Amino acid sequence: MQALKAAVKKYLPDMAELFEEGEEHYFTPDEATYINKAYSHCGSISIDNGIMEKADNVHVVLSSFGWSDLGTWKSLYEVSDKDENENVAEGTLLLHDTRGCIIKTPKDKLVVVNGLENFIVAEYDGVLLICGKDDEQKVKELVSEAKELNAKYI
């Protein structure tokens, strides 16, 4: 763990500083809130581009195992447990005639969904996203636009 922290500090100093600022929140009830807020301010860079390609203490072991890049909603859907209607669902939900969806909403809000098929329904940081799973490539663009619009009203 220390090697990873040192690498983040060396190769991604802005990100390291952001998470170091929140150390007082770690291992407290405020931890998840702080991490979610900090994460939303991080630049979009993968660990392989940000650290692994630059570090000199990385080693590779020849292996054979399944791999899925969880950087997309589709890949998350493929590796997640599904209910009897092939939904990946998390939250306080009431689902009717809904199939093949990814639904992630806060547990403190009842969400009722009727008649959706192959949709993403996700709420994060005050923004509710509803789009077809086939449109997942537009999610980054939609979230960016939503954050800009949301910032004007909050």
C-alpha positions as CSV (number, residue, x, y, z in Angstrom):
1,M,0.0,0.0,0.0
2,Q,2.9,2.4,0.8
3,A,4.3,1.8,-2.7
4,L,1.0,2.7,-4.3
5,K,0.7,5.9,-2.2
6,A,4.2,6.9,-3.0
7,A,3.6,6.3,-6.8
8,V,0.4,8.4,-6.7
9,K,2.2,11.2,-4.9
10,K,5.1,11.1,-7.4
11,Y,3.1,10.7,-10.7
12,L,-0.3,12.1,-9.8
13,P,0.5,14.8,-7.2
14,D,-2.7,16.8,-7.7
15,M,-4.8,13.7,-7.0
16,A,-2.6,12.7,-4.0
17,E,-3.0,16.1,-2.5
18,L,-6.8,15.9,-2.9
19,F,-7.0,12.7,-1.0
20,E,-4.4,13.7,1.6
21,E,-6.6,16.7,2.5
22,G,-9.3,14.3,3.6
23,E,-7.2,12.1,5.9
24,E,-9.1,13.3,8.9
25,H,-12.3,11.8,7.4
26,Y,-10.8,8.3,6.8
27,F,-12.1,5.6,9.1
28,T,-15.0,7.8,10.2
29,P,-18.7,8.0,9.2
30,D,-17.7,10.9,6.8
31,E,-15.2,8.8,4.8
32,A,-17.5,7.7,1.9
33,T,-18.9,11.3,1.6
34,Y,-15.4,12.8,1.4
35,I,-14.0,10.2,-1.0
36,N,-17.0,10.5,-3.3
37,K,-16.6,14.3,-3.4
38,A,-12.8,14.1,-3.9
39,Y,-13.2,11.5,-6.6
40,S,-15.6,13.7,-8.6
41,H,-12.7,16.3,-8.7
42,C,-10.1,13.9,-10.0
43,G,-8.9,14.0,-13.6
44,S,-10.0,11.2,-15.8
45,I,-6.8,9.1,-16.0
46,S,-6.5,5.3,-15.6
47,I,-4.0,3.8,-13.2
48,D,-2.1,2.2,-16.1
49,N,-1.5,5.6,-17.8
50,G,-1.1,7.6,-14.7
51,I,1.3,5.3,-12.8
52,M,2.0,1.9,-14.3
53,E,3.6,3.1,-17.5
54,K,5.9,5.5,-15.6
55,A,6.9,3.6,-12.5
56,D,10.2,1.7,-12.4
57,N,9.2,-0.8,-9.7
58,V,6.4,-2.6,-11.6
59,H,6.7,-6.2,-12.5
60,V,4.6,-8.4,-14.8
61,V,3.7,-12.0,-14.1
62,L,2.6,-14.2,-17.0
63,S,-0.9,-15.4,-16.1
64,S,-4.1,-16.7,-17.6
65,F,-7.3,-15.4,-16.2
66,G,-10.5,-13.6,-17.3
67,W,-10.4,-9.9,-17.6
68,S,-13.0,-7.2,-18.0
69,D,-12.2,-3.5,-18.0
70,L,-14.9,-2.1,-15.6
71,G,-14.6,1.3,-17.2
72,T,-17.9,0.9,-18.9
73,W,-21.5,0.3,-17.8
74,K,-21.7,-2.7,-20.2
75,S,-18.7,-4.4,-18.6
76,L,-20.0,-3.6,-15.1
77,Y,-23.4,-5.2,-16.1
78,E,-21.6,-8.3,-17.5
79,V,-19.8,-9.1,-14.2
80,S,-22.5,-8.1,-11.7
81,D,-25.1,-10.3,-10.1
82,K,-28.5,-10.0,-11.7
83,D,-32.0,-10.5,-10.5
84,E,-34.6,-12.8,-12.0
85,N,-35.3,-10.2,-14.8
86,E,-31.6,-9.7,-15.6
87,N,-31.4,-6.3,-13.8
88,V,-28.3,-5.2,-11.9
89,A,-30.0,-3.2,-9.2
90,E,-28.9,-1.4,-6.1
91,G,-31.0,0.9,-4.0
92,T,-34.5,0.9,-2.5
93,L,-36.3,-0.1,-5.6
94,L,-39.7,-1.3,-6.8
95,L,-39.3,-2.7,-10.3
96,H,-42.2,-3.7,-12.6
97,D,-41.9,-5.0,-16.1
98,T,-38.3,-3.9,-16.1
99,R,-35.6,-6.1,-17.8
100,G,-31.9,-5.9,-18.5
101,C,-31.3,-2.6,-16.8
102,I,-28.6,-1.2,-14.6
103,I,-30.2,0.8,-11.7
104,K,-28.1,2.4,-9.0
105,T,-29.8,4.9,-6.7
106,P,-29.4,6.1,-3.1
107,K,-30.8,3.7,-0.5
108,D,-32.6,6.6,1.3
109,K,-34.9,7.3,-1.7
110,L,-37.6,4.9,-3.0
111,V,-37.4,4.6,-6.8
112,V,-40.2,3.0,-8.7
113,V,-39.4,1.9,-12.3
114,N,-42.0,0.5,-14.7
115,G,-41.6,-0.8,-18.2
116,L,-37.9,-0.1,-18.9
117,E,-35.7,-2.5,-20.9
118,N,-32.0,-2.1,-21.3
119,F,-31.6,1.2,-19.6
120,I,-29.1,2.8,-17.2
121,V,-30.7,4.6,-14.3
122,A,-28.1,6.0,-11.9
123,E,-28.1,8.9,-9.4
124,Y,-24.9,10.4,-8.2
125,D,-24.0,13.7,-6.6
126,G,-27.5,15.1,-7.2
127,V,-27.7,14.2,-10.9
128,L,-30.1,11.5,-12.1
129,L,-29.0,9.8,-15.4
130,I,-31.5,7.8,-17.5
131,C,-30.3,6.6,-20.8
132,G,-30.3,3.5,-23.0
133,K,-27.5,1.0,-22.3
134,D,-26.6,1.2,-26.0
135,D,-25.9,4.9,-25.5
136,E,-23.3,4.3,-22.8
137,Q,-20.5,6.0,-24.9
138,K,-22.4,9.2,-24.4
139,V,-22.5,8.9,-20.6
140,K,-19.3,11.0,-20.0
141,E,-20.6,13.7,-22.3
142,L,-24.1,13.7,-20.6
143,V,-22.6,13.7,-17.1
144,S,-20.3,16.6,-18.0
145,E,-23.2,18.6,-19.4
146,A,-25.3,17.8,-16.3
147,K,-22.5,18.9,-13.9
148,E,-22.2,22.2,-15.8
149,L,-25.9,22.8,-15.7
150,N,-26.2,21.6,-12.0
151,A,-23.4,24.0,-11.0
152,K,-25.5,26.9,-12.3
153,Y,-28.4,26.1,-10.0
154,I,-26.6,24.9,-6.8
